[in-house]
Amino acid sequence: MMKLLGIVVLGLLLSSNVNADCYNCESEAYDGYRDAKRAYYSSDLDNCQYYARKAYKHLSWAESYAADCNCYDAESEAYDGYRDAKRAYYSSDLDDCQYYARKAMRHASYTEDYARGCD
């Protein structure tokens, strides 16, 4: 009986860790979306790059959390958002930065949706 109780408790702990990782993925995706949006609406290149850099860090963390909770779709979208936010950060003019920031925004939004579905 004690072995069965121990297995049940261990199972609950492991499943709560997975849910926490999915929640963390969703939270980081939201932060990535927020910062990509700020980059997209920036009126100068320096601000666009600043927020794009913040967005790609959040989306990188979201990708890691998605992998930890086995949410493949969220992981894939987070990677795509990370890639585009990084392209925005390394852009040499405002139009390109905003173009990639807009793409990163879309991927971050999808990441958030997929992570919410993996809980």
Summary of the structure (lengths in Angstrom):
residues: 119
radius of gyration: 17.1
end to end distance: 29.9
largest distance: 66.6
contacts: 463
relative contact order: 0.20
helix: 89%
strand: 0%
